[in-house]
């Protein structure tokens, strides 16, 4: 009995250390289907409350539903970034982004000049991301943001990545920057350039309303600056900063090429 008790104490100590290492993210169970989502929500609500989420955020959590479309998109994410850079640019309309980007750079010259002065980020990369992500604001998504991000925090594939973004989304509801009915992209991205909720909290500027063009572009510049963007250097030389935005190599190379073409005009 004494040996068994000592073993239990050892195991308990290991569990405690692991809990400290991984944080509350490991506390809530995950699931591979929607069957356990409703049972998971109270677990997550307890964690969210302990992290400072208030009544509005908790109410949004209670009303969230399992986002089957989000899961479907997530399962095909690798295919979306497959193939050569040339193939990727063709699929995503790279030539159109360059053409319209050049036009928007001229018609919004004062805005881009102000952003570059404040953050050191050239217009081309912002226009490239804006065009790539939402077609310059024409397609910001129609998935419920809270449900999408909570589904990904519950799903067993990458819960540790989406956990902080789910907490952030609920805090944005508390602040009024989001509502329980706000919509966006399938992975919970928000606004013109598709910010994940945690990045809105960390890099969003001004009102934090990423559905406002100027706010979204300035926030994107702030994000890139925060990830090491070097003012005056080319987009190709700033690939590490672009990688902070999206880890797919074909995406990074496409953004750099599009940015170079826009800024070279």
Secondary structure in CASP SS format (residue, H / E / C, confidence):
PFRMAT SS
TARGET T0000
AUTHOR 0000-0000-0000
METHOD secondary structure of the structure
MODEL  1
X C 1.00
X H 1.00
X H 1.00
X H 1.00
X H 1.00
X H 1.00
X H 1.00
X H 1.00
X H 1.00
X H 1.00
X H 1.00
X H 1.00
X H 1.00
X H 1.00
X H 1.00
X H 1.00
X H 1.00
X H 1.00
X H 1.00
X H 1.00
X H 1.00
X H 1.00
X H 1.00
X H 1.00
X H 1.00
X H 1.00
X C 1.00
X C 1.00
X C 1.00
X C 1.00
X E 1.00
X C 1.00
X C 1.00
X H 1.00
X H 1.00
X H 1.00
X H 1.00
X H 1.00
X H 1.00
X H 1.00
X H 1.00
X H 1.00
X H 1.00
X H 1.00
X H 1.00
X H 1.00
X H 1.00
X H 1.00
X H 1.00
X H 1.00
X C 1.00
X C 1.00
X C 1.00
X C 1.00
X H 1.00
X H 1.00
X H 1.00
X H 1.00
X H 1.00
X H 1.00
X H 1.00
X H 1.00
X C 1.00
X C 1.00
X C 1.00
X C 1.00
X C 1.00
X H 1.00
X H 1.00
X H 1.00
X H 1.00
X H 1.00
X H 1.00
X H 1.00
X H 1.00
X C 1.00
X H 1.00
X H 1.00
X H 1.00
X H 1.00
X C 1.00
X C 1.00
X C 1.00
X C 1.00
X H 1.00
X H 1.00
X H 1.00
X H 1.00
X H 1.00
X H 1.00
X H 1.00
X C 1.00
X C 1.00
X H 1.00
X H 1.00
X H 1.00
X H 1.00
X H 1.00
X H 1.00
X H 1.00
X H 1.00
X H 1.00
X H 1.00
X H 1.00
X H 1.00
X H 1.00
X H 1.00
X C 1.00
X H 1.00
X H 1.00
X H 1.00
X H 1.00
X H 1.00
X H 1.00
X H 1.00
X H 1.00
X H 1.00
X H 1.00
X H 1.00
X C 1.00
X C 1.00
X C 1.00
X H 1.00
X H 1.00
X H 1.00
X H 1.00
X H 1.00
X H 1.00
X H 1.00
X H 1.00
X H 1.00
X H 1.00
X H 1.00
X H 1.00
X C 1.00
X C 1.00
X C 1.00
X C 1.00
X C 1.00
X C 1.00
X C 1.00
X C 1.00
X E 1.00
X E 1.00
X H 1.00
X H 1.00
X H 1.00
X H 1.00
X H 1.00
X H 1.00
X H 1.00
X H 1.00
X H 1.00
X H 1.00
X E 1.00
X C 1.00
X C 1.00
X C 1.00
X H 1.00
X H 1.00
X H 1.00
X H 1.00
X H 1.00
X H 1.00
X H 1.00
X H 1.00
X H 1.00
X H 1.00
X H 1.00
X H 1.00
X H 1.00
X H 1.00
X H 1.00
X H 1.00
X H 1.00
X C 1.00
X C 1.00
X C 1.00
X C 1.00
X C 1.00
X C 1.00
X C 1.00
X E 1.00
X E 1.00
X C 1.00
X C 1.00
X C 1.00
X C 1.00
X C 1.00
X E 1.00
X C 1.00
X C 1.00
X C 1.00
X C 1.00
X E 1.00
X C 1.00
X H 1.00
X H 1.00
X H 1.00
X H 1.00
X H 1.00
X H 1.00
X H 1.00
X C 1.00
X C 1.00
X C 1.00
X C 1.00
X C 1.00
X C 1.00
X C 1.00
X C 1.00
X C 1.00
X H 1.00
X H 1.00
X H 1.00
X H 1.00
X H 1.00
X H 1.00
X H 1.00
X H 1.00
X H 1.00
X H 1.00
X H 1.00
X H 1.00
X H 1.00
X H 1.00
X C 1.00
X C 1.00
X C 1.00
X C 1.00
X C 1.00
X C 1.00
X C 1.00
X C 1.00
X C 1.00
X H 1.00
X H 1.00
X H 1.00
X H 1.00
X H 1.00
X H 1.00
X H 1.00
X H 1.00
X H 1.00
X H 1.00
X C 1.00
X C 1.00
X C 1.00
X H 1.00
X H 1.00
X H 1.00
X H 1.00
X H 1.00
X H 1.00
X H 1.00
X H 1.00
X H 1.00
X H 1.00
X H 1.00
X H 1.00
X H 1.00
X H 1.00
X H 1.00
X C 1.00
X C 1.00
END
